[in-house]
């Protein structure tokens, strides 16, 4: 009975643990835009940077929304490598420069 309870507790923890979802957004995101998705890998505890993320929105408007997600598989990779390799899924939307109210650049 005690062994069964331990396995049930372990299985439940594995099902519900390991997922994280972080969102950074402006207060009123624009209605348009296309979501771009990629899997980024952080190496050397953040010492190695991936420059393609910083150059994603080159139209001069910046980003409208950024979402970073991780899952149990990515967490296991991080634990096995003692944090040296840390993958995560990134999705972002560039600001289109359009506003439903009108332009402020006039």
Secondary structure, DSSP 8 states (H G I E B T S, - for coil): -HHHHHHHHHHHHHHHSS-EEEEEE-TT--S---EEEEEEEEEGGGTB--HHHHTS--SSS-EEEEEEEE-HHHHHHHHHTTTSEEEEEEEEEE--S--SS--S--
